[in-house]
Amino acid sequence: MNPRLLSEADLDACTRLARDREWPPERHKWGLLFEVGEVYGIDAPDGDGLAATNILTRYGHDHAVISMVLTASRYGRQGLAGKLMEHVLRQAGDRVVWLHATENGRPLYERLGFRTVGRVAAHTGVFQGERSGRTRPATQEDLGAILALDAEVFGTDRSALLRRMFGFGEQVRVAEGGFGQAWRNDGNVVIGPVVARDQATAEALIGDLALDVGGVVRLDLDLAKDDLVKWAGEHGIGNPWPVSLMVLGGELPGDRARQFLPYMQALG
């Protein structure tokens, strides 16, 4: 049961594994991660699909994110998640690595040296509010400014991921001092990333994106941003499902004050 680098030919097996763990299949998200990340897996010894998965997405030369840490229910508590995590961390080298951890996964990450630096919670609902009049749809001509702002705010190079926003997402919007994206993920639309100079700009971007896409939206909110969490609840976005933000090998880069929503849970 040795780890191997997966390819898009394994996409069906990845979504089957997600369903086995009662996760949404998230085929659209998996597809993006195959493009920008390194998807690792362990084949099931019984020959039926995958026993475990793990994805490493590198940012520049110094940072990385780990996501989609899954183990088939029939192979739980056999050490496969730890074996695959150790393999992926070796691939990451001396990069600072971060991830989002459920309560079930947190003890494993702590044993590997990760420490909790914050809490994030997925909030869902139908946005109730009016258009801000402060944002507009982005075009390819805005990409250079978006990449420059993102690099400044996140302190690392996420350009390989962000260059795919227009093809991957439902919509990208910009405002003075900020940008945001909405992308469809199974039964809802996720809003993120949102980078903004202040909370008022972030609210304008989130609200306008939510109104444009309609229906149920998801916001992965930093629980330390109390005012934004309260604002979301007042506008119909609640039902939080919290996870821990954990880091290994250093500090999180960038200006956390202007990071209002990640690209997607566990992608920073």
PAZAPA-4460 file (N, C-alpha, C; in steps of 0.05 Angstrom, whole numbers, plus 32768, in hexadecimal, padded with zeros to 4 digits):
% residues 268
    n_x    n_y    n_z   ca_x   ca_y   ca_z    c_x    c_y    c_z   seq   type   mol
   8011   7FE8   8000   8000   8000   8000   8012   8019   8000     1      M     A
   801F   801D   7FEA   8031   8034   7FE7   8023   804C   7FDA     2      N     A
   8028   8064   7FE3   801C   807C   7FD7   8026   807E   7FBA     3      P     A
   8014   8089   7FA9   801B   808F   7F8D   800E   80A9   7F85     4      R     A
   801A   80B6   7F71   800F   80CF   7F66   7FF8   80C7   7F53     5      L     A
   7FE1   80D2   7F59   7FC9   80CC   7F49   7FC8   80DE   7F30     6      L     A
   7FB7   80D6   7F1D   7FB2   80E6   7F05   7F94   80EA   7F02     7      S     A
   7F8C   80F9   7EEF   7F70   80FE   7EEB   7F61   80E5   7EE4     8      E     A
   7F6F   80D0   7EDB   7F62   80B6   7ED7   7F56   80AB   7EF1     9      A     A
   7F60   80B5   7F08   7F57   80AC   7F22   7F40   80BD   7F2D    10      D     A
   7F36   80D0   7F1E   7F22   80E3   7F28   7F09   80D4   7F32    11      L     A
   7EFF   80C1   7F23   7EE7   80B3   7F2C   7EEC   80A4   7F46    12      D     A
   7F04   8099   7F49   7F0B   808B   7F62   7F0C   809F   7F7A    13      A     A
   7F15   80B7   7F75   7F16   80CB   7F8A   7EFA   80D3   7F93    14      C     A
   7EE8   80D7   7F80   7ECD   80DF   7F88   7EBE   80C8   7F95    15      T     A
   7EC4   80B0   7F8D   7EB9   8098   7F9B   7EC2   8097   7FB8    16      R     A
   7EDC   809D   7FBC   7EE6   809D   7FD8   7ED9   80B3   7FE8    17      L     A
   7ED5   80CA   7FDC   7EC7   80E0   7FEB   7EAB   80D7   7FF3    18      A     A
   7E9C   80CB   7FE1   7E81   80C2   7FE8   7E82   80AD   7FFE    19      R     A
   7E96   809B   7FFD   7E99   8087   8012   7E9B   8094   802E    20      D     A
   7EA8   80AB   802F   7EAB   80B9   8049   7E95   80CD   804E    21      R     A
   7E80   80CB   803D   7E68   80DD   8040   7E70   80FA   803C    22      E     A
   7E84   80FF   802B   7E8B   8119   8021   7E7D   811D   8007    23      W     A
   7E77   8136   7FFF   7E6D   813A   7FE4   7E82   8132   7FD0    24      P     A
   7E7B   812A   7FB8   7E8F   8121   7FA4   7EA2   8137   7F9B    25      P     A
   7E98   814F   7F98   7EA8   8167   7F91   7EBA   8162   7F79    26      E     A
   7EAE   8157   7F64   7EBD   8150   7F4C   7ECA   8169   7F3F    27      R     A
   7EBC   817F   7F3F   7EC7   8198   7F33   7EE0   81A0   7F43    28      H     A
   7EDF   819F   7F5D   7EF5   81A7   7F6E   7F0D   8193   7F6A    29      K     A
   7F07   817A   7F6A   7F1C   8166   7F65   7F2A   816C   7F4B    30      W     A
   7F1B   8172   7F36   7F26   8178   7F1C   7F3A   818E   7F1D    31      G     A
   7F34   81A4   7F2B   7F46   81BA   7F2E   7F60   81B2   7F3D    32      L     A
   7F5C   81A2   7F52   7F73   819A   7F62   7F86   8188   7F53    33      L     A
   7F7B   8178   7F41   7F8C   8168   7F2F   7F9D   817A   7F1D    34      F     A
   7F92   8191   7F16   7FA1   81A4   7F05   7FB7   81B3   7F14    35      E     A
   7FB1   81BB   7F2C   7FC4   81CD   7F3A   7FD4   81BF   7F50    36      V     A
   7FCC   81A8   7F58   7FD9   819A   7F6F   7FE4   817F   7F67    37      G     A
   7FEE   8172   7F7B   7FF9   8156   7F79   7FE6   8145   7F89    38      E     A
   7FD7   8133   7F7B   7FC4   8122   7F88   7FD1   8107   7F8E    39      V     A
   7FD3   8100   7FA7   7FDF   80E6   7FAF   7FC9   80D3   7FB9    40      Y     A
   7FCF   80BA   7FB6   7FBC   80A6   7FC0   7FC9   808C   7FC6    41      G     A
   7FBA   807B   7FD5   7FC2   805F   7FDA   7FAB   804E   7FCF    42      I     A
   7FB2   803B   7FBE   7F9E   8029   7FB2   7F94   8016   7FC7    43      D     A
   7F7A   8010   7FC6   7F6E   7FFE   7FD9   7F79   7FE1   7FD5    44      A     A
   7F81   7FD4   7FEA   7F8C   7FB9   7FE7   7F78   7FA5   7FDB    45      P     A
   7F5E   7FAA   7FDF   7F4B   7F98   7FD4   7F45   7F9D   7FB6    46      D     A
   7F54   7FB0   7FAA   7F51   7FB6   7F8E   7F39   7FC7   7F87    47      G     A
   7F2B   7FD1   7F9B   7F13   7FE1   7F96   7F18   7FFE   7F9B    48      D     A
   7F24   800C   7F87   7F28   8029   7F89   7F3F   8031   7F9B    49      G     A
   7F3C   8047   7FA9   7F51   8053   7FB9   7F4B   804F   7FD7    50      L     A
   7F61   804A   7FE6   7F5E   8048   8003   7F62   8063   8010    51      A     A
   7F71   8075   8004   7F76   808F   8010   7F7F   80A3   7FFB    52      A     A
   7F7B   80BD   8000   7F84   80D2   7FEF   7F8F   80EA   7FFF    53      T     A
   7F9E   80FB   7FF2   7FAA   8113   7FFE   7FB4   8124   7FE8    54      N     A
   7FB0   813E   7FE9   7FB9   8150   7FD4   7FCC   8166   7FDF    55      I     A
   7FE2   816A   7FD1   7FF5   817F   7FD7   7FF4   8194   7FC1    56      L     A
   7FEE   81AC   7FC9   7FEE   81C3   7FB6   8004   81D6   7FBF    57      T     A
   8017   81DA   7FAD   802E   81EB   7FB4   8028   8208   7FAC    58      R     A
   8030   821B   7FBE   802F   8237   7FB8   804C   8242   7FB7    59      Y     A
   8055   824A   7F9F   8070   8254   7F9D   8084   823F   7FA6    60      G     A
   809A   8249   7FB3   80B0   8238   7FBC   80AF   8233   7FD9    61      H     A
   809C   823E   7FE8   809E   823E   8005   8085   8235   8014    62      D     A
   806E   8232   8007   8056   822A   8015   8047   8215   8005    63      H     A
   8035   8207   8014   8024   81F2   8008   800C   81ED   8019    64      A     A
   7FF7   81E2   800C   7FDE   81DB   801A   7FD9   81BE   8016    65      V     A
   7FCF   81B0   802A   7FC7   8194   8028   7FA8   8194   802A    66      I     A
   7F9C   8184   8019   7F7E   8182   8019   7F75   8166   8010    67      S     A
   7F5B   8162   8012   7F4E   8149   8009   7F5B   8130   8016    68      M     A
   7F5F   8132   8030   7F6A   811C   8040   7F53   8108   8046    69      V     A
   7F53   80F2   8038   7F3D   80DF   803A   7F47   80C2   803D    70      L     A
   7F3A   80B3   804D   7F40   8096   804F   7F26   8087   804D    71      T     A
   7F26   8072   803D   7F0D   8061   803A   7F05   8057   8055    72      A     A
   7EEA   8056   8059   7EE0   804E   8073   7EE9   8032   807B    73      S     A
   7EEC   8020   8068   7EF4   8005   806F   7F12   8003   8076    74      R     A
   7F21   8018   8071   7F3D   8018   8078   7F44   802C   808E    75      Y     A
   7F30   8035   809C   7F34   8048   80B1   7F45   803D   80C8    76      G     A
   7F54   804F   80D5   7F65   8048   80EC   7F79   8032   80E6    77      R     A
   7F83   8031   80CE   7F98   801E   80C7   7FB3   802D   80C0    78      Q     A
   7FB4   8047   80C6   7FCC   8056   80C2   7FD1   8060   80A6    79      G     A
   7FBD   805D   8094   7FC1   8066   8078   7FC2   8084   8076    80      L     A
   7FB1   8092   8085   7FB1   80AF   8083   7FCC   80BA   808C    81      A     A
   7FD7   80AF   80A2   7FF1   80B8   80AB   8007   80B1   8098    82      G     A
   8006   809A   808C   801B   8092   8078   801A   80A5   8060    83      K     A
   8002   80AB   8057   8000   80BD   8040   8008   80DA   8047    84      L     A
   8000   80E3   805F   8008   80FE   8068   8027   8100   8069    85      M     A
   8034   80EC   8074   8051   80ED   8076   805E   80EE   805A    86      E     A
   8053   80DF   8048   805D   80DF   802C   805A   80FB   8020    87      H     A
   8043   8107   8023   803D   8121   8017   804F   8137   8024    88      V     A
   8052   8135   803E   8064   8149   804C   8081   8146   8042    89      L     A
   8089   812E   803B   80A4   812C   8030   80A6   813A   8015    90      R     A
   8090   8138   8005   8090   8146   7FEC   8090   8164   7FEF    91      Q     A
   8084   816E   8005   8082   818B   800A   809E   8196   8012    92      A     A
   80AF   8185   801C   80CA   818E   8024   80C9   81A2   803B    93      G     A
   80D7   81B8   8038   80D9   81CB   804E   80C4   81E2   804C    94      D     A
   80B0   81DE   803B   809A   81F2   8039   808A   81F4   8053    95      R     A
   807F   820B   8058   806B   820E   806D   8051   8202   8061    96      V     A
   8044   81F0   8070   802D   81E2   8066   8015   81E8   8078    97      V     A
   7FFE   81ED   806D   7FE6   81F0   807D   7FCF   81E0   8072    98      W     A
   7FBB   81DC   8083   7FA4   81CC   807C   7F8D   81D3   808E    99      L     A
   7F75   81CA   8087   7F5D   81CC   8098   7F57   81B0   80A3   100      H     A
   7F53   81AE   80BD   7F50   8193   80C9   7F35   8191   80D7   101      A     A
   7F28   817A   80D1   7F10   8173   80E1   7F19   816A   80FD   102      T     A
   7F07   8167   810F   7F0E   815D   812A   7F19   8140   8128   103      E     A
   7F0F   8130   8115   7F19   8115   8112   7F36   8115   8109   104      N     A
   7F3D   8128   80F7   7F58   8128   80EC   7F6C   8136   80FC   105      G     A
   7F63   8148   810E   7F76   8159   811D   7F8B   814A   812D   106      R     A
   7F84   8134   813B   7F99   8126   814A   7FB0   811C   8139   107      P     A
   7FAA   8112   8121   7FBF   8109   810F   7FD2   8120   8108   108      L     A
   7FC6   8137   8101   7FD7   814E   80F8   7FE8   8158   8110   109      Y     A
   7FDC   8157   8128   7FEC   8160   813F   8004   814D   8143   110      E     A
   8000   8133   813F   8016   8120   8142   802C   8126   812E   111      R     A
   8025   8130   8117   8038   8137   8102   8045   8152   8106   112      L     A
   803D   8161   811A   8049   817A   8120   8039   8193   8119   113      G     A
   8021   8190   810D   8010   81A7   8107   8006   81B3   8120   114      F     A
   8002   81CD   811F   7FF5   81DB   8136   7FDE   81EC   812C   115      R     A
   7FCA   81EE   813D   7FB2   81FD   8136   7FB7   821B   8139   116      T     A
   7FB0   822A   8123   7FB4   8247   8124   7F9A   8257   8120   117      V     A
   7F84   8249   811D   7F6B   8256   8119   7F54   8243   8114   118      G     A
   7F3C   824D   8112   7F25   823D   810D   7F16   824A   80F5   119      R     A
   7F0C   8238   80E3   7EFD   8241   80CC   7EE3   8230   80CC   120      V     A
   7ECD   823C   80C4   7EB4   822E   80C3   7EA6   8233   80A9   121      A     A
   7E9C   821E   809C   7E8C   8220   8084   7E70   822A   808D   122      A     A
   7E66   823F   8081   7E4B   824A   8086   7E3C   8249   806B   123      H     A
   7E23   8240   806C   7E13   823E   8054   7DF8   824B   8057   124      T     A
   7DEC   8252   8041   7DD2   825E   8040   7DCD   826E   8027   125      G     A
   7DB5   8279   8024   7DAE   828A   800E   7DB2   82A7   8017   126      V     A
   7DC3   82B6   8009   7DC9   82D1   8011   7DB1   82E3   800F   127      F     A
   7DAD   82F3   8023   7D96   8306   8024   7DA2   8322   8027   128      Q     A
   7DA0   8331   8012   7DAB   834C   8012   7DA8   8359   7FF7   129      G     A
   7DB4   8371   7FF5   7DB2   8381   7FDD   7DCE   8383   7FD0   130      E     A
   7DCE   838A   7FB7   7DE8   838E   7FA9   7DF6   83A7   7FB4   131      R     A
   7E10   83A5   7FB4   7E20   83BA   7FC1   7E25   83D2   7FAE   132      S     A
   7E26   83CD   7F94   7E2D   83E2   7F81   7E4B   83E9   7F82   133      G     A
   7E5B   83D9   7F90   7E78   83DE   7F93   7E89   83CB   7F83   134      R     A
   7E7E   83B6   7F77   7E8E   83A2   7F6A   7E85   839F   7F4D   135      T     A
   7E96   8392   7F3C   7E8F   838D   7F21   7E9A   8372   7F18   136      R     A
   7E90   8366   7F04   7E9B   834D   7EFA   7EB8   8352   7EF0   137      P     A
   7ECA   8340   7EF7   7EE6   8342   7EEE   7EE9   8337   7ED2   138      A     A
   7EFD   8340   7EC5   7F05   8336   7EAA   7F22   832C   7EAB   139      T     A
   7F2A   8320   7E95   7F46   8317   7E94   7F5A   832E   7E98   140      Q     A
   7F51   8346   7E90   7F63   835E   7E93   7F68   8364   7EB1   141      E     A
   7F57   835A   7EC3   7F5B   835F   7EDF   7F6E   834B   7EEC   142      D     A
   7F75   8336   7EDD   7F84   8320   7EE9   7F9F   8328   7EF5   143      L     A
   7FAD   8339   7EE7   7FC7   8343   7EF1   7FC5   8350   7F0C   144      G     A
   7FB1   8362   7F0F   7FAD   8370   7F29   7FA4   835C   7F3E   145      A     A
   7F93   8348   7F37   7F8A   8334   7F4A   7FA2   8324   7F55   146      I     A
   7FB3   831B   7F42   7FCA   830B   7F4A   7FDD   831B   7F5C   147      L     A
   7FE1   8335   7F56   7FF3   8345   7F66   7FE8   8349   7F82   148      A     A
   7FCE   834F   7F84   7FC1   8353   7F9E   7FC2   8339   7FAF   149      L     A
   7FBC   8323   7FA2   7FBC   8309   7FB0   7FD7   8302   7FBB   150      D     A
   7FEC   8306   7FAB   8007   8301   7FB3   800F   8312   7FCB   151      A     A
   8006   832B   7FCB   800C   833D   7FE1   7FFE   8334   7FFB   152      E     A
   7FE4   832D   7FF8   7FD4   8326   800F   7FDB   830B   801A   153      V     A
   7FE0   82F7   8009   7FE5   82DC   8012   8003   82D7   8016   154      F     A
   8014   82E8   800D   8031   82E5   8012   803D   82CD   8004   155      G     A
   8030   82C3   7FF0   803B   82AC   7FE1   802F   82AC   7FC5   156      T     A
   8039   829C   7FB3   8031   829C   7F97   801A   8288   7F93   157      D     A
   8002   8292   7F90   7FEB   8280   7F8A   7FE2   8283   7F6D   158      R     A
   7FF3   828E   7F5C   7FEA   8295   7F41   7FE1   827D   7F31   159      S     A
   7FED   8265   7F34   7FE5   824E   7F25   7FC8   8247   7F2A   160      A     A
   7FBF   824B   7F43   7FA3   8246   7F4A   7F91   825C   7F40   161      L     A
   7F99   8275   7F45   7F88   828C   7F3F   7F84   8290   7F21   162      L     A
   7F97   8288   7F11   7F94   828B   7EF4   7F7D   827A   7EE9   163      R     A
   7F74   8267   7EF8   7F5E   8255   7EF0   7F43   825F   7EF9   164      R     A
   7F42   8276   7F07   7F29   827F   7F13   7F13   8283   7EFE   165      M     A
   7F1A   828F   7EE7   7F05   8296   7ED4   7EF9   827D   7EC7   166      F     A
   7F09   8268   7EC3   7EFE   824F   7EB7   7EF1   823E   7ECC   167      G     A
   7EFB   823E   7EE5   7EF1   822C   7EFA   7ED8   8237   7F07   168      F     A
   7ED6   8251   7F0B   7EC1   825D   7F1B   7EA9   8265   7F0C   169      G     A
   7E94   826C   7F1B   7E7C   8277   7F10   7E80   8295   7F09   170      E     A
   7E8E   82A3   7F1B   7E92   82C0   7F16   7EA9   82CA   7F27   171      Q     A
   7EB7   82DE   7F1D   7ECC   82EC   7F2C   7EC4   8309   7F2C   172      V     A
   7EC5   8316   7F43   7EBF   8333   7F45   7ED6   8342   7F52   173      R     A
   7ED8   835B   7F4B   7EEC   836C   7F56   7EE0   8385   7F62   174      V     A
   7EEE   8390   7F76   7EE7   83AA   7F82   7F01   83B9   7F87   175      A     A
   7EFE   83D2   7F8F   7F16   83E1   7F96   7F23   83D3   7FAE   176      E     A
   7F3B   83C9   7FAA   7F4A   83BC   7FC0   7F41   839F   7FC6   177      G     A
   7F34   8392   7FB2   7F2C   8376   7FB8   7F22   8367   7FA0   178      G     A
   7F20   834D   7FA3   7F14   833C   7F8F   7F07   8323   7F9C   179      F     A
   7EF6   8316   7F8E   7EE9   82FE   7F98   7EDF   82EC   7F82   180      G     A
   7EDB   82D3   7F88   7ED2   82BF   7F75   7EBC   82AE   7F81   181      Q     A
   7EAA   82A4   7F70   7E97   8290   7F78   7E99   8278   7F65   182      A     A
   7E98   8260   7F70   7E9B   8248   7F60   7E88   8232   7F69   183      W     A
   7E7D   8223   7F56   7E69   820F   7F5C   7E75   81F5   7F66   184      R     A
   7E69   81EB   7F7C   7E74   81D2   7F88   7E5C   81C1   7F91   185      N     A
   7E54   81AF   7F80   7E3E   819D   7F86   7E25   81AD   7F8C   186      D     A
   7E1A   81AC   7FA5   7E00   81B8   7FAA   7E00   81D5   7FB2   187      G     A
   7E17   81E2   7FB1   7E17   81FF   7FB8   7E2D   820D   7FA8   188      N     A
   7E2F   8227   7FAD   7E44   8237   7FA0   7E56   8241   7FB6   189      V     A
   7E70   823C   7FB5   7E83   8245   7FC8   7E8D   8261   7FC0   190      V     A
   7E8E   8273   7FD3   7E9A   828D   7FCE   7EB6   828E   7FDA   191      I     A
   7ECA   8293   7FCA   7EE5   8294   7FD3   7EF7   828E   7FBB   192      G     A
   7F0E   829B   7FB9   7F19   82AC   7FCE   7F0C   82C7   7FCE   193      P     A
   7F0D   82D4   7FE5   7F06   82F1   7FE7   7F1D   82FF   7FF5   194      V     A
   7F2A   8311   7FE7   7F3F   8321   7FF1   7F36   833E   7FF0   195      V     A
   7F38   834D   8006   7F2D   8368   8006   7F3D   8379   801A   196      A     A
   7F3C   8394   8014   7F4B   83A6   8025   7F3E   83AA   8041   197      R     A
   7F24   83A4   8042   7F16   83A7   805C   7EFC   8396   805B   198      D     A
   7EEF   8395   8072   7ED7   8383   8073   7EC0   838D   8061   199      Q     A
   7EBD   83A8   805F   7EA7   83B2   804F   7EAB   83AA   8032   200      A     A
   7EC3   83AA   8028   7EC9   83A2   800D   7EC4   8384   800A   201      T     A
   7ECC   8374   801E   7EC7   8357   801D   7EA9   8351   801D   202      A     A
   7E9A   8360   802D   7E7D   835C   802D   7E70   8362   8012   203      E     A
   7E7A   8377   8006   7E6F   837F   7FEB   7E75   8369   7FD7   204      A     A
   7E8D   835E   7FD7   7E94   8349   7FC4   7E84   832F   7FCA   205      L     A
   7E82   8328   7FE3   7E73   830F   7FEA   7E56   8312   7FE3   206      I     A
   7E4A   8328   7FEB   7E2D   832C   7FE5   7E27   832D   7FC7   207      G     A
   7E37   833B   7FB8   7E32   833D   7F9B   7E36   8322   7F8D   208      D     A
   7E4B   8313   7F95   7E4F   82F8   7F8A   7E37   82E6   7F91   209      L     A
   7E2F   82E7   7FAA   7E19   82D5   7FB2   7DFF   82DC   7FA3   210      A     A
   7DF9   82F5   7F9F   7DE1   82FD   7F91   7DE3   82F5   7F73   211      L     A
   7DFB   82F7   7F68   7DFE   82F0   7F4C   7DF9   82D2   7F47   212      D     A
   7E04   82C1   7F58   7E02   82A4   7F54   7DE7   8299   7F5D   213      V     A
   7DDB   82A6   7F72   7DC1   829D   7F7C   7DC3   8282   7F8B   214      G     A
   7DAE   827C   7F99   7DAD   8262   7FA7   7DBF   8261   7FBF   215      G     A
   7DC4   8248   7FC8   7DD4   8244   7FE1   7DF1   8249   7FDB   216      V     A
   7DFE   8259   7FEC   7E1A   825E   7FEA   7E28   8255   8003   217      V     A
   7E42   8251   8001   7E53   8248   8018   7E69   825C   801B   218      R     A
   7E6E   8264   8034   7E84   8276   803C   7E95   8267   8051   219      L     A
   7EAE   8264   804C   7EC1   8258   8060   7ECD   826F   8070   220      D     A
   7EC1   8275   8086   7EC8   828D   8095   7EDB   8288   80AC   221      L     A
   7EEF   829A   80AE   7F02   829A   80C4   7EF2   82A3   80DD   222      D     A
   7EF0   8291   80F1   7EE0   8298   8108   7EEB   82AE   8119   223      L     A
   7F05   82B6   8114   7F10   82CD   8122   7F04   82E7   8117   224      A     A
   7EF9   82E6   80FF   7EED   82FE   80F4   7ECF   8300   80FD   225      K     A
   7ECB   8307   8116   7EB1   8306   8122   7E9D   8317   8113   226      D     A
   7EA5   832F   810B   7E92   8341   80FE   7E88   8336   80E3   227      D     A
   7E9A   8328   80D5   7E92   831D   80BB   7E7F   8305   80BF   228      L     A
   7E85   82F4   80D3   7E74   82DE   80DA   7E58   82E8   80E1   229      V     A
   7E57   82FD   80F2   7E3D   8309   80F9   7E2F   8313   80E1   230      K     A
   7E3D   8322   80D0   7E30   832D   80B7   7E25   8316   80A6   231      W     A
   7E34   8301   80A3   7E2A   82EA   8092   7E10   82DF   809E   232      A     A
   7E0F   82DC   80B9   7DF7   82D1   80C5   7DDF   82E4   80C2   233      G     A
   7DE4   82FD   80C3   7DCF   8311   80BF   7DC4   8311   80A2   234      E     A
   7DD4   8306   8090   7DCC   8305   8074   7DC6   82E8   806A   235      H     A
   7DBF   82D7   807D   7DB4   82BD   8076   7DC9   82A7   8073   236      G     A
   7DE2   82AC   807A   7DF7   8298   8077   7E00   828E   8092   237      I     A
   7DF8   8275   809A   7DFE   826B   80B4   7E05   824D   80B4   238      G     A
   7DFC   823F   80C7   7E00   8222   80CA   7E1E   821B   80C9   239      N     A
   7E2E   8226   80DB   7E4B   8222   80D9   7E54   8205   80DE   240      P     A
   7E68   81FD   80CE   7E76   81E3   80D2   7E93   81E9   80D5   241      W     A
   7E9E   81E9   80EE   7EB9   81F2   80F2   7ECF   81DD   80EE   242      P     A
   7EE6   81E6   80E6   7EFF   81D6   80E5   7F16   81E7   80EF   243      V     A
   7F2C   81D9   80F4   7F44   81E7   80FE   7F57   81EE   80E7   244      S     A
   7F62   8206   80E7   7F77   820E   80D5   7F91   8207   80E2   245      L     A
   7FA2   81F5   80D6   7FBA   81EC   80E2   7FD2   81F1   80D0   246      M     A
   7FE9   81F5   80DC   8001   81FB   80CC   8019   81EC   80D7   247      V     A
   802C   81E5   80C5   8044   81D7   80CC   805C   81E5   80BF   248      L     A
   8071   81E9   80CF   808A   81F3   80C3   808E   8211   80C2   249      G     A
   807C   8220   80CF   807F   823D   80CE   8065   824B   80D4   250      G     A
   8063   8263   80CA   804C   8273   80CE   803C   8276   80B4   251      E     A
   8023   827B   80B6   8013   8281   809E   801D   829B   8092   252      L     A
   801F   829C   8078   8029   82B4   806B   8014   82CA   8067   253      P     A
   801D   82E2   8061   800B   82F6   8057   7FFD   8306   806D   254      G     A
   7FEA   8316   8063   7FDA   8328   8074   7FBF   831C   8079   255      D     A
   7FBC   830F   8090   7FA3   8300   8096   7F8B   8313   8097   256      R     A
   7F90   832C   809E   7F79   833F   80A1   7F6A   8343   8086   257      A     A
   7F78   8340   8070   7F6B   8344   8056   7F63   832A   8048   258      R     A
   7F67   8313   8055   7F5F   82F9   804B   7F44   82F3   8057   259      Q     A
   7F2F   82F8   8047   7F14   82F5   8053   7F08   82D9   804D   260      F     A
   7F0D   82CD   8036   7F04   82B2   8030   7F1A   82A4   8021   261      L     A
   7F1F   828A   8027   7F33   827B   8018   7F29   8274   7FFC   262      P     A
   7F3C   8269   7FED   7F33   8260   7FD2   7F1E   824A   7FD5   263      Y     A
   7F25   8236   7FE5   7F13   8221   7FEC   7F1D   8215   8006   264      M     A
   7F0C   8208   8015   7F14   81FC   802E   7F2D   81EB   802A   265      Q     A
   7F42   81F2   8039   7F5B   81E4   8039   7F6D   81EA   8020   266      A     A
   7F65   81FF   8011   7F77   8208   7FFC   7F82   8223   8002   267      L     A
   7F7C   822D   8019   7F89   8247   8020   7F7B   825F   8014   268      G     A
***
